[in-house]
């Protein structure tokens, strides 16, 4: 990808030299807040009755709430890859949570892997932070990376990110009081991603009773780094922030403060979880209280971000979007049925039923987005890249950033900027949306109200207008529609030796 690397390098150098001019072109600042495993029904503004989310509810009241927004995948790494690459999971390189764990190193009394992380994004295909940086933005990412293992061809320092703090490896993110976090900071002179050891944590084991004596809570540390980064912005250069918080993913543990105390009082007859050392989930008392408090804690973070933008005078020129990487989980003792967390949708994380892929999606942009708007436009994570490109003034981004040296390179998204800006008549729509996930051997196609679900090669058909919970398989009644949607699968799927899947029979 020599020609593309030169283009991006040239663009980045140009962005640096033109930073002081950025204010004149009125490029909007953009912050995308992506949480981890929050179900469609976990927020009060989406119908949740037991968990308080006042800041996100207010964000929805002052912005736009989407009712038919979809993640890129029913599980973390490929969902994030879809957002980063502008491709669906029939095309993108990362289609599952493929892990890399190598070697050993000691931190205090704890044995850790020397190298950790997920399968890397394809270095021959451009990703969203690279595009934003190439177009004059300073870029910051805080939270889960999951786009390449440590030292691989795809780490934040190599993929257009100026400041990073969080977990390179999403398996490491199973601990909220970890042994270390990862950092890349141009301002601190880092030459690449480094490990920042959490000295107070490593005094104690990472599993068992003494784990509770650890004090350095990763979510707070990551959030503070994100807040500091916003505080450092001057307004002379547009900024793009990608805040990938791990809340409310397992493990279910957090500081014992007023947020948690409130829910301990609410859920007095609570259940417990015995723990799973291999998955790095410590034992938990009061599972329901812990989970609810994690969502309210995340809500508090969102409120602080919006308040900081107000304080800095950035709100009027900043688009803020909040979403989740996939549907609700049952890991670490989580109990989605207790909260009705799937929003009356069928399926959880790892399922291509609606509950695994339909996610909360809220956008706020004062003066640009009509307050209190509820929108049913069908979008997926691979639409984020073209949307941000359009808002940043990037013309014909597909032609500009396609790699001519890579066979079959391309993008699958459609900008939903017209929807955000209230120009619904100008909004282009997908003929269909597409997902595949090898781990559960499922493929899904949504075309209008029709939904084809392929499980191990067997086809099911649902009419979501009449059967949102996907209870009635009508494949036998509409064989021509099944045939039509099967043809879409055959068209969109490109074989991957790393993530094989069974195509429709």
C-alpha positions as CSV (number, residue, x, y, z in Angstrom):
1,X,0.0,0.0,0.0
2,X,2.9,2.4,-0.7
3,X,0.8,4.9,-2.6
4,X,-1.8,5.1,0.2
5,X,0.8,5.4,2.9
6,X,2.3,8.3,1.1
7,X,-1.1,9.9,0.7
8,X,-1.8,9.6,4.4
9,X,1.6,10.8,5.4
10,X,1.4,13.8,3.2
11,X,-2.1,14.6,4.4
12,X,-1.0,14.3,8.1
13,X,2.0,16.6,7.4
14,X,-0.3,19.1,5.7
15,X,-2.8,18.9,8.6
16,X,0.0,19.7,11.0
17,X,1.1,22.8,9.0
18,X,-2.5,23.9,8.5
19,X,-3.6,23.4,12.1
20,X,-3.9,27.1,12.8
21,X,-6.2,27.5,9.8
22,X,-8.6,24.8,10.8
23,X,-11.0,27.1,12.5
24,X,-11.6,29.0,9.2
25,X,-12.9,26.0,7.4
26,X,-15.5,25.3,10.2
27,X,-14.9,21.6,10.3
28,X,-17.0,20.2,13.2
29,X,-15.4,18.5,16.1
30,X,-16.7,14.9,16.5
31,X,-16.8,12.7,19.6
32,X,-18.1,9.1,19.3
33,X,-18.7,7.4,22.6
34,X,-18.9,3.6,22.3
35,X,-19.8,1.6,25.3
36,X,-19.5,-2.2,25.7
37,X,-22.3,-4.7,25.7
38,X,-25.1,-2.3,26.5
39,X,-28.5,-3.6,25.2
40,X,-31.0,-1.7,23.2
41,X,-33.3,-1.4,26.3
42,X,-30.7,-0.5,28.9
43,X,-31.4,3.2,28.9
44,X,-34.4,5.0,30.3
45,X,-34.9,6.8,27.0
46,X,-35.3,3.4,25.4
47,X,-37.7,2.1,28.0
48,X,-35.5,0.9,30.9
49,X,-37.4,1.1,34.2
50,X,-34.8,0.2,36.8
51,X,-31.6,2.0,35.9
52,X,-31.1,5.8,36.1
53,X,-29.5,7.4,33.0
54,X,-30.4,11.1,33.4
55,X,-27.5,12.5,31.2
56,X,-28.1,10.1,28.3
57,X,-31.9,10.8,28.6
58,X,-31.2,14.5,28.4
59,X,-28.8,14.0,25.5
60,X,-31.7,12.2,23.6
61,X,-34.1,14.9,24.5
62,X,-31.7,17.5,23.2
63,X,-30.8,15.5,20.1
64,X,-31.8,12.6,18.0
65,X,-32.6,9.0,19.1
66,X,-32.4,6.3,16.5
67,X,-34.7,3.3,16.8
68,X,-33.2,1.1,14.0
69,X,-29.4,1.6,14.4
70,X,-27.2,-1.5,14.2
71,X,-23.8,-2.5,15.4
72,X,-21.3,-4.0,12.9
73,X,-21.4,-7.4,14.6
74,X,-22.9,-9.2,17.5
75,X,-19.5,-9.2,19.3
76,X,-16.9,-6.7,20.1
77,X,-13.8,-6.7,17.9
78,X,-15.6,-7.2,14.5
79,X,-18.2,-4.6,15.4
80,X,-15.5,-2.1,16.1
81,X,-13.7,-3.1,12.9
82,X,-16.9,-2.4,10.9
83,X,-17.0,1.1,12.4
84,X,-13.3,1.7,11.8
85,X,-13.1,0.3,8.2
86,X,-16.5,1.3,6.8
87,X,-17.0,-2.3,5.8
88,X,-19.5,-5.0,6.8
89,X,-18.3,-8.3,8.2
90,X,-18.6,-10.1,4.9
91,X,-15.7,-7.9,3.7
92,X,-13.6,-6.6,6.6
93,X,-10.5,-8.3,7.7
94,X,-11.5,-8.7,11.4
95,X,-14.7,-10.8,11.7
96,X,-14.3,-12.3,15.2
97,X,-12.5,-12.0,18.5
98,X,-9.3,-13.8,17.4
99,X,-6.8,-13.4,20.3
100,X,-3.0,-13.4,20.4
101,X,-1.4,-14.2,23.8
102,X,2.3,-14.8,23.9
103,X,5.1,-15.2,26.5
104,X,5.1,-14.3,30.1
105,X,6.0,-11.4,32.3
106,X,5.7,-10.8,36.1
107,X,3.9,-7.7,37.6
108,X,4.3,-8.0,41.4
109,X,2.7,-11.3,42.3
110,X,0.9,-11.6,39.0
111,X,1.9,-13.6,35.9
112,X,0.9,-11.8,32.7
113,X,1.2,-12.3,29.0
114,X,4.1,-10.5,27.4
115,X,2.1,-9.8,24.2
116,X,-1.7,-9.5,24.0
117,X,-4.3,-8.3,21.6
118,X,-6.7,-9.2,18.8
119,X,-6.2,-9.8,15.1
120,X,-5.0,-6.6,13.4
121,X,-6.9,-4.4,11.0
122,X,-5.6,-4.8,7.5
123,X,-2.8,-2.2,7.1
124,X,-3.6,-2.0,3.4
125,X,-7.1,-0.7,4.1
126,X,-7.6,2.8,5.5
127,X,-9.4,3.2,8.8
128,X,-11.4,6.1,10.2
129,X,-8.8,7.9,12.4
130,X,-6.4,7.9,9.5
131,X,-9.0,9.7,7.3
132,X,-9.8,12.2,10.0
133,X,-6.1,13.0,10.6
134,X,-5.5,13.3,6.9
135,X,-8.2,16.0,6.8
136,X,-6.9,18.3,9.5
137,X,-8.1,16.7,12.7
138,X,-6.2,15.9,15.8
139,X,-7.2,12.5,17.0
140,X,-7.6,10.9,20.4
141,X,-8.8,7.4,21.4
142,X,-9.4,6.3,25.0
143,X,-10.6,2.8,26.0
144,X,-10.6,-0.5,24.2
145,X,-8.6,-0.8,21.0
146,X,-9.1,-4.4,19.9
147,X,-7.7,-3.6,16.4
148,X,-4.4,-5.5,16.7
149,X,-2.2,-7.1,19.3
150,X,0.8,-5.3,20.9
151,X,3.6,-4.8,18.3
152,X,1.4,-5.8,15.4
153,X,1.0,-3.9,12.1
154,X,-2.1,-2.2,13.6
155,X,-1.7,-0.4,16.9
156,X,-2.9,3.2,17.6
157,X,0.5,4.8,16.9
158,X,0.4,3.3,13.4
159,X,-3.2,4.0,12.6
160,X,-3.7,7.8,12.7
161,X,-4.2,8.3,16.5
162,X,-2.2,11.1,18.2
163,X,-3.2,10.3,21.8
164,X,-4.3,6.9,23.2
165,X,-4.9,5.4,26.6
166,X,-6.7,2.2,27.5
167,X,-6.6,-1.5,26.7
168,X,-4.9,-2.7,23.6
169,X,-6.3,-6.2,24.3
170,X,-10.0,-6.6,25.0
171,X,-9.2,-9.8,27.0
172,X,-7.2,-7.6,29.4
173,X,-10.3,-5.4,29.7
174,X,-12.0,-8.2,31.6
175,X,-10.2,-6.8,34.7
176,X,-11.4,-3.3,35.8
177,X,-8.5,-3.2,38.2
178,X,-5.8,-4.5,35.8
179,X,-2.0,-4.8,36.1
180,X,-1.4,-2.3,33.4
181,X,-2.9,-0.1,30.7
182,X,-1.5,0.9,27.4
183,X,-0.5,4.4,26.3
184,X,0.6,6.1,23.1
185,X,1.2,9.9,23.5
186,X,2.9,12.1,20.9
187,X,2.9,14.9,23.5
188,X,4.8,12.7,25.9
189,X,7.3,11.6,23.3
190,X,6.2,8.0,23.0
191,X,7.7,6.2,19.9
192,X,5.1,3.5,20.1
193,X,2.5,1.9,22.3
194,X,3.9,1.3,25.8
195,X,2.6,-0.4,29.0
196,X,1.8,1.9,31.9
197,X,2.1,-0.4,35.0
198,X,-0.5,0.3,37.7
199,X,1.8,0.1,40.7
200,X,-0.9,0.1,43.4
201,X,-2.8,-2.7,41.7
202,X,0.0,-5.1,41.2
203,X,0.6,-5.3,45.0
204,X,-2.3,-7.7,45.1
205,X,-3.3,-10.8,43.1
206,X,-5.6,-10.3,40.1
207,X,-7.9,-13.1,41.2
208,X,-9.4,-13.9,44.6
209,X,-10.2,-12.2,47.9
210,X,-7.3,-9.8,47.8
211,X,-8.3,-8.4,44.4
212,X,-10.7,-6.2,46.2
213,X,-7.8,-4.3,47.7
214,X,-6.7,-2.9,44.3
215,X,-7.5,0.8,44.0
216,X,-6.7,1.9,40.5
217,X,-10.0,1.6,38.6
218,X,-9.3,1.5,34.9
219,X,-12.6,3.1,33.8
220,X,-12.0,6.2,35.9
221,X,-8.4,6.4,34.7
222,X,-9.4,6.1,31.0
223,X,-12.2,8.6,31.4
224,X,-9.9,11.1,33.1
225,X,-7.5,10.8,30.2
226,X,-10.3,11.5,27.8
227,X,-11.4,14.5,29.8
228,X,-7.8,15.8,29.9
229,X,-7.5,15.5,26.2
230,X,-10.7,17.5,25.6
231,X,-9.4,20.1,28.1
232,X,-6.2,20.4,26.0
233,X,-8.0,21.3,22.8
234,X,-7.8,25.0,21.9
235,X,-10.3,25.3,19.1
236,X,-7.5,26.1,16.6
237,X,-7.7,22.6,15.1
238,X,-10.8,20.3,14.8
239,X,-10.7,17.2,17.0
240,X,-12.0,13.7,16.6
241,X,-12.4,11.7,19.8
242,X,-13.2,8.0,20.0
243,X,-14.1,7.1,23.6
244,X,-14.5,3.3,23.8
245,X,-15.5,2.8,27.4
246,X,-15.6,-0.8,28.7
247,X,-18.7,-0.3,30.9
248,X,-21.0,-2.1,31.4
249,X,-19.1,-5.2,30.3
250,X,-18.2,-7.9,32.8
251,X,-16.5,-8.1,35.3
252,X,-19.2,-6.6,37.5
253,X,-17.0,-4.6,39.9
254,X,-16.4,-0.9,40.6
255,X,-15.6,1.5,43.4
256,X,-17.9,1.5,46.5
257,X,-19.4,5.0,46.2
258,X,-22.8,6.7,46.2
259,X,-23.6,5.3,42.8
260,X,-23.2,1.7,43.9
261,X,-24.7,2.4,47.3
262,X,-27.9,3.6,45.7
263,X,-28.4,0.3,43.8
264,X,-27.4,-1.9,46.8
265,X,-30.3,-0.3,48.5
266,X,-32.6,-0.9,45.6
267,X,-31.7,-4.5,45.0
268,X,-31.6,-6.0,48.5
269,X,-32.6,-9.5,47.3
270,X,-29.7,-9.7,44.9
271,X,-27.9,-12.7,43.3
272,X,-24.2,-13.5,43.3
273,X,-21.7,-14.9,40.8
274,X,-19.0,-17.4,41.9
275,X,-16.3,-16.2,39.5
276,X,-14.4,-17.6,36.5
277,X,-10.6,-17.4,36.8
278,X,-9.9,-18.5,33.3
279,X,-12.0,-15.6,31.9
280,X,-10.7,-13.2,34.5
281,X,-14.0,-12.6,36.1
282,X,-13.8,-12.3,39.9
283,X,-16.6,-13.5,42.2
284,X,-19.3,-10.8,42.6
285,X,-22.0,-10.2,45.3
286,X,-25.0,-8.1,44.3
287,X,-24.9,-8.7,40.6
288,X,-27.9,-6.6,39.7
289,X,-26.7,-3.7,41.8
290,X,-23.3,-3.8,40.3
291,X,-24.6,-3.9,36.7
292,X,-27.1,-1.1,37.2
293,X,-24.4,1.1,38.9
294,X,-22.0,0.5,35.9
295,X,-24.6,1.9,33.5
296,X,-25.3,4.9,35.8
297,X,-21.5,5.4,36.1
298,X,-21.2,5.5,32.4
299,X,-24.0,7.9,32.2
300,X,-22.1,10.1,34.6
301,X,-19.1,10.1,32.3
302,X,-21.3,11.2,29.4
303,X,-22.6,14.0,31.5
304,X,-19.1,15.2,32.3
305,X,-18.1,15.1,28.7
306,X,-21.0,17.2,27.6
307,X,-20.4,19.6,30.5
308,X,-16.7,19.9,29.5
309,X,-17.6,20.8,25.9
310,X,-19.9,23.5,27.3
311,X,-17.2,24.8,29.5
312,X,-14.7,25.0,26.7
313,X,-17.2,26.6,24.3
314,X,-17.1,23.7,21.9
315,X,-20.7,22.4,22.1
316,X,-22.1,24.4,19.2
317,X,-19.5,22.9,16.8
318,X,-19.3,19.4,18.2
319,X,-21.3,16.4,17.1
320,X,-21.5,13.8,19.9
321,X,-22.7,10.3,19.3
322,X,-23.3,7.6,21.8
323,X,-23.8,3.9,21.0
324,X,-22.9,0.3,22.1
325,X,-20.8,-2.3,20.3
326,X,-23.4,-5.1,20.4
327,X,-26.3,-6.4,22.4
328,X,-26.4,-7.4,26.1
329,X,-24.2,-10.1,27.6
330,X,-24.5,-12.8,30.2
331,X,-20.8,-12.9,31.1
332,X,-19.4,-12.4,34.5
333,X,-22.7,-13.0,36.1
334,X,-24.7,-10.4,34.2
335,X,-28.5,-11.1,34.1
336,X,-30.1,-9.4,31.1
337,X,-33.5,-11.0,31.6
338,X,-33.8,-9.4,35.1
339,X,-33.8,-5.9,33.5
340,X,-35.6,-6.8,30.3
341,X,-32.4,-5.4,28.8
342,X,-32.9,-6.5,25.3
343,X,-35.7,-4.0,24.7
344,X,-38.2,-6.8,23.8
345,X,-35.8,-8.0,21.1
346,X,-34.8,-11.6,20.7
347,X,-31.2,-12.7,21.2
348,X,-28.2,-11.5,23.1
349,X,-24.5,-10.8,22.3
350,X,-23.2,-13.3,19.7
351,X,-26.6,-13.6,18.1
352,X,-27.6,-12.1,14.8
353,X,-31.2,-11.9,16.0
354,X,-32.2,-8.2,16.6
355,X,-31.2,-8.3,20.3
356,X,-27.6,-9.0,19.4
357,X,-27.1,-6.3,16.8
358,X,-29.7,-3.6,17.3
359,X,-28.2,-1.0,19.6
360,X,-28.9,2.4,21.3
361,X,-27.7,5.3,19.1
362,X,-28.1,8.9,20.2
363,X,-26.7,12.0,18.5
364,X,-26.5,15.5,19.8
365,X,-25.3,18.6,17.9
366,X,-26.8,21.9,19.2
367,X,-28.1,24.1,16.4
368,X,-27.8,21.4,13.8
369,X,-29.9,18.4,15.1
370,X,-33.5,19.1,16.0
371,X,-34.0,18.5,19.7
372,X,-36.2,15.6,20.7
373,X,-36.1,13.9,17.3
374,X,-36.9,10.1,17.1
375,X,-35.7,8.6,13.8
376,X,-36.3,5.2,12.3
377,X,-33.6,5.4,9.6
378,X,-31.8,2.1,9.2
379,X,-28.1,2.4,9.7
380,X,-25.2,0.3,10.6
381,X,-21.7,1.0,12.0
382,X,-20.1,0.9,8.6
383,X,-22.2,4.1,7.8
384,X,-20.2,6.1,10.4
385,X,-17.1,6.5,8.2
386,X,-18.9,8.1,5.2
387,X,-21.0,10.2,7.6
388,X,-18.0,11.7,9.3
389,X,-16.3,12.2,5.9
390,X,-19.3,14.2,4.6
391,X,-19.5,16.3,7.7
392,X,-15.7,17.0,7.5
393,X,-16.0,18.1,3.9
394,X,-14.3,15.1,2.4
395,X,-15.6,14.9,-1.2
396,X,-16.0,11.4,-2.8
397,X,-14.1,9.7,0.0
398,X,-14.6,6.3,-1.6
399,X,-12.5,7.3,-4.6
400,X,-10.0,9.2,-2.5
401,X,-9.3,6.4,0.0
402,X,-9.8,3.2,-1.9
403,X,-6.5,1.4,-2.2
404,X,-5.7,0.8,-5.9
405,X,-3.0,-1.7,-5.0
406,X,-5.4,-3.9,-3.0
407,X,-7.7,-6.2,-5.0
408,X,-11.4,-5.7,-4.1
409,X,-10.8,-2.8,-1.7
410,X,-13.9,-0.7,-1.0
411,X,-16.5,0.5,1.4
412,X,-20.0,-0.5,2.3
413,X,-21.5,2.5,4.1
414,X,-23.9,5.3,3.2
415,X,-23.6,8.7,5.0
416,X,-26.5,9.5,7.3
417,X,-25.5,13.1,7.6
418,X,-28.7,14.2,5.8
419,X,-30.7,12.5,8.5
420,X,-28.7,14.1,11.3
421,X,-29.2,17.6,9.7
422,X,-32.9,17.1,9.1
423,X,-32.7,16.6,5.4
424,X,-34.6,13.3,5.3
425,X,-35.6,13.8,1.6
426,X,-32.0,13.8,0.6
427,X,-31.1,10.7,2.7
428,X,-30.0,7.7,0.6
429,X,-31.0,4.3,2.0
430,X,-29.5,0.9,2.0
431,X,-31.0,-1.7,-0.2
432,X,-30.1,-4.1,2.6
433,X,-27.8,-4.4,5.7
434,X,-25.5,-7.4,6.1
435,X,-23.8,-9.3,9.0
436,X,-22.0,-12.6,9.5
437,X,-20.4,-14.1,12.6
438,X,-18.4,-17.3,12.4
439,X,-18.3,-18.1,16.1
440,X,-22.1,-18.9,16.2
441,X,-22.1,-19.7,12.4
442,X,-24.8,-17.0,11.7
443,X,-25.5,-14.7,8.8
444,X,-28.2,-12.0,8.6
445,X,-29.6,-9.8,5.9
446,X,-32.1,-7.0,6.6
447,X,-34.0,-5.7,3.6
448,X,-36.7,-3.3,4.5
449,X,-38.9,-5.1,7.0
450,X,-37.6,-8.5,5.9
451,X,-34.9,-10.3,7.9
452,X,-33.1,-13.4,6.7
453,X,-31.2,-15.3,9.4
454,X,-28.9,-18.1,8.3
455,X,-27.9,-20.5,11.1
456,X,-25.3,-23.2,10.1
457,X,-26.6,-22.9,6.5
458,X,-30.3,-23.2,7.4
459,X,-32.5,-20.2,6.5
460,X,-35.1,-18.5,8.6
461,X,-37.2,-15.5,7.4
462,X,-38.9,-12.9,9.6
463,X,-41.1,-9.9,8.9
464,X,-40.0,-7.4,11.5
465,X,-43.0,-5.1,10.9
466,X,-45.3,-7.8,12.2
467,X,-42.9,-9.9,14.3
468,X,-40.2,-7.8,15.9
469,X,-39.3,-10.5,18.4
470,X,-38.6,-12.9,15.5
471,X,-40.9,-15.7,16.8
472,X,-42.5,-16.8,13.5
473,X,-40.2,-18.2,10.8
474,X,-42.1,-17.6,7.5
475,X,-39.5,-19.0,5.2
476,X,-41.8,-21.7,3.9
477,X,-44.5,-19.2,3.0
478,X,-42.2,-16.9,1.1
479,X,-39.7,-19.0,-0.8
480,X,-39.0,-16.3,-3.5
481,X,-38.1,-13.8,-0.8
482,X,-35.7,-16.4,0.8
483,X,-34.2,-17.0,-2.6
484,X,-33.7,-13.2,-3.2
485,X,-32.0,-12.7,0.2
486,X,-29.9,-15.8,-0.2
487,X,-28.5,-14.3,-3.4
488,X,-27.5,-11.2,-1.4
489,X,-25.5,-13.4,0.9
490,X,-23.7,-15.0,-2.0
491,X,-23.0,-11.6,-3.4
492,X,-21.7,-9.9,-0.2
493,X,-19.7,-12.7,1.4
494,X,-16.0,-12.9,0.6
495,X,-14.3,-16.0,2.0
496,X,-12.0,-15.6,5.0
497,X,-9.7,-18.4,6.0
498,X,-9.5,-17.0,9.5
499,X,-13.3,-16.7,10.0
500,X,-15.0,-19.5,8.0
501,X,-18.8,-19.6,7.9
502,X,-21.5,-21.9,6.4
503,X,-23.3,-20.3,3.5
504,X,-27.0,-20.8,2.9
505,X,-28.1,-24.3,1.7
